[in-house]
Amino acid sequence: MSVKDELTQQTLSSDFQSWSGQIPDSITALPLSGSYRHYYRIISGNTRAIGASNPDIKENKAFLAFSRHFAKKGIAVPEIYSENKDGHHYLLQDLGDKTLIDFLAFDNKREFTKKVIETYQQALSDLAFIQVEGIQGLDICACYPRPEFDEQSVLWDLNYFKHYFLKFAKVPFDEQFLEDDFRKFAQFLAQVPRNYFLFRDFQSRNIMLHNDKLYYIDYQGGRKGALQYDVASILFESKTFLPFELREELLAHYTNVIGRKYAVSVKDFLKYYPAFLLIRLLQAMGAYGFRGLHENKPLFLESIPGALKNLEYILGHYSLGLEIPELLSALKKLSSDPFLASIGSTQEKFTLRIKSFSFKAGIPFDETLNGGGFVFDCRSLPNPGRYIEYQQLTGKDESVIRFLKDKPEVTDFLNHVFALTDSAIHDYRARGLANMMISFGCTGGRHRSVFCADKLFEHIKETLGIEVRCTHTSIDES
């Protein structure tokens, strides 16, 4: 643990004690995503909270102000428990780990269930309320970095895409002609009424499922804007692979709600909707380029194939309503770029196998004959099996999980495992390899190895989203 991380945890621990009157039993760092914010799960008995640390004070103020405002409106957002006077740290409600993208109950053929469709419909209905009712009485001065998603905001997004995706992909274009198209594009979108709350990042990872209810997070970049942007964000999200016909059905559900409940002109909404699909996609691709092509983060690289499919669909099925020939020419070249297509081909076929085992039985056989991966020895970790109350249990039982989660050496061990495996998985996939196996062994193969294997499984599914299978050889066969 770094000195900075240790100081952060000390601050959040103190804040937790002041708020709850209890000393934390455990503080666990949550996986990083696309931002520079750090989150920690803090637990003391049955009391839980999420501790947040973010050096951007203005962003924190926006999130806290929006959260309190939305809560008064009856919008399902996390409750704010406390705010540190330094402006960098705060505590909020723990909504668990299940997001909408985790709930997408599709198999390899991506056959979406009725429950998933109903959940999307609920999210879109909630979005309409947030957009129309959520802006009423909102302190626009809290919006950051701008109070409105205006012409300047569009130009920022377009240039973000140009510098961090288009140029990284080495797609040729005429700089001046492209800038001319950017201005026309921005001016076209600036015609649309901006009297609504624009969530800015309304997507499945920011929709939590908690106690059979949808909650919304990560709206600190919100501001006044047009309705179409957030609808485009969730319906054309790259990682969910919603069937295009389902997207159109969900769009019809949203326009029915917004037109019937809030007297919005559906005709005017649909007129500008394709252009907002494109600007939202280009903004997202800028992030994939910066975090993926530039910073080499697998989570963002994996989004590129879906983004290209979305781009192809938008260009082939919608009329934008304006002439931007240089941009469209560059986008068509982009959609057929062989380098980006190769990223997609390696993402589709890679499979990770995670196994727990007993050293008494030996290291598991790799049925793929790949021979690559890791074997981690968990026997140096505290052993629940030495205690009578745990001997008949496994690493899947809650009391054993609590025992191991409370041990700082177990957390340190797993953090090292995550760092090693994330890097190796990215390298394997970049080289086009199809399989990797990661095994965890302990004395009996029932407690420590099972716990660690499950934790890596959860980490990989949350941060990388790849095909991963987890097998516990000692307890699955017993």
Secondary structure, 3 states (H helix, E strand, C coil): CCHHHHHHHHHHHHHHHHHHCCCCCEEEECCCCCCCCEEEEEEECCEEEEEEECCCHHHHHHHHHHHHHHHHCCCCCCCEEEECCCCCEEEECCCCCCEHHHHCCCCCCCCCCHHHHHHHHHHHHHHHHHHHHCCCCCCHHHCCCCCECCHHHHHHHHHHHHHHHHCCCCCCCCHHHHHHHHHHHHHHHCCCCCCEEECCCCCHHHEEEECCEEEECCCCCCEEECCHHHHHHHHCCCCCCCCHHHHHHHHHHHHHHHHHHHCCCHHHHHHHHHHHHHHHHHHHHHHHHHHHHHCCCHHHHCHHHHHHHHHHHHHHHCCCCCCCHHHHHHHHHHHCCHHHHHHHHHHHHCEEEEEEEECCCCCCCCCCCCCCEEEEECCCCCCHHHCHHHCCCCCCCHHHHHHHHCCHHHHHHHHHHHHHHHHHHHHHHHCCCCEEEEEEEECCCCCHHHHHHHHHHHHHHHHCCCEEEEEEHHHHCC
